[in-house]
Amino acid sequence: MSLEVNMSKQNKPKRPVYNLEFKQDAAKLVIEKGYTHQQAADSLGISLSAIGRWVRAERGPTIETKSTPSLSGQAELVRLRKEVEQLRMEREILKKAAVFFAKEVE
């Protein structure tokens, strides 16, 4: 027997696209109504992983999850990294100057 596997993208089923309101309502079934992830996924005809992602997104960041800095936070992070680099360069120059002057004194 020969089993033909076609990896063409044309035959691949398209993933459904859900709007934001649907995702939020689905997440609220779990968060507010007490549905389990499985019950909500089954009743709405969506995947278990999708409802899990939506619930996590609706609940917001947790302590275990690293939150990404806001745009203003990112700008400050870039500024601070530049400042750190500048200070490191200055420190290296001062180290070399200290070695130079220490040799000159001897």
C-alpha positions in Angstrom: 0.0 0.0 0.0 1.2 3.5 -0.8 0.2 6.4 1.3 0.4 9.7 -0.4 1.1 12.7 1.8 0.5 16.1 0.2 2.2 18.9 2.0 0.8 21.6 -0.3 -0.4 24.7 1.3 -3.4 24.7 -1.0 -4.9 21.7 0.8 -4.2 23.0 4.3 -7.3 24.1 6.1 -7.3 27.8 7.0 -7.3 28.8 10.6 -10.5 30.7 11.5 -10.2 34.4 12.4 -12.1 35.6 15.5 -12.7 39.2 16.3 -11.6 40.8 19.6 -15.1 40.9 21.0 -15.6 37.2 20.5 -12.3 36.4 22.1 -13.1 38.6 25.1 -16.5 37.0 25.5 -15.1 33.5 25.3 -12.5 34.4 28.0 -15.2 35.8 30.2 -17.0 32.4 30.1 -14.0 31.0 32.0 -13.2 34.0 34.2 -16.6 35.2 35.2 -19.0 32.3 34.5 -16.9 29.5 35.9 -16.6 27.4 32.8 -13.6 25.2 32.5 -11.3 25.8 29.5 -12.6 22.5 28.0 -16.3 23.4 28.5 -15.8 26.8 26.9 -13.8 25.4 24.0 -16.3 22.7 23.3 -19.4 24.9 23.6 -17.8 27.5 21.2 -16.2 25.1 18.8 -12.7 26.5 19.3 -9.4 24.8 20.2 -8.4 24.4 23.9 -5.1 26.3 23.2 -7.0 29.2 21.7 -9.2 29.6 24.8 -6.2 29.3 27.0 -4.4 32.1 25.2 -7.5 34.3 25.3 -8.0 33.8 29.0 -4.4 34.6 29.8 -4.6 37.7 27.7 -7.8 38.8 29.4 -6.5 38.3 32.9 -3.4 40.3 32.1 0.2 39.7 33.1 0.9 37.7 36.2 3.9 37.7 38.5 5.5 34.7 36.7 5.1 36.3 33.3 7.6 38.9 32.1 5.8 42.0 31.1 7.2 43.9 28.2 8.0 47.5 29.0 5.7 50.2 27.6 6.9 52.5 24.8 8.0 55.1 27.3 9.7 52.4 29.3 11.5 51.1 26.2 12.7 54.6 25.4 14.1 54.9 28.9 15.7 51.5 28.7 17.5 52.5 25.5 18.7 55.7 27.1 19.9 53.9 30.2 21.8 51.3 28.1 23.5 54.1 26.2 24.5 55.7 29.5 25.8 52.4 30.8 28.0 52.0 27.7 29.3 55.6 28.0 30.1 55.0 31.7 31.9 51.8 30.9 34.1 53.5 28.3 34.9 56.3 30.8 35.9 53.7 33.4 38.2 52.0 31.0 39.9 55.3 30.1 40.3 56.1 33.8 41.9 52.7 34.4 44.4 53.2 31.6 45.2 56.7 32.9 45.7 55.4 36.4 48.1 52.7 35.1 49.9 55.3 33.0 50.4 57.8 35.9 51.4 55.0 38.3 54.2 54.0 36.0 55.3 57.6 35.5 55.6 58.2 39.3 57.9 55.2 39.8 
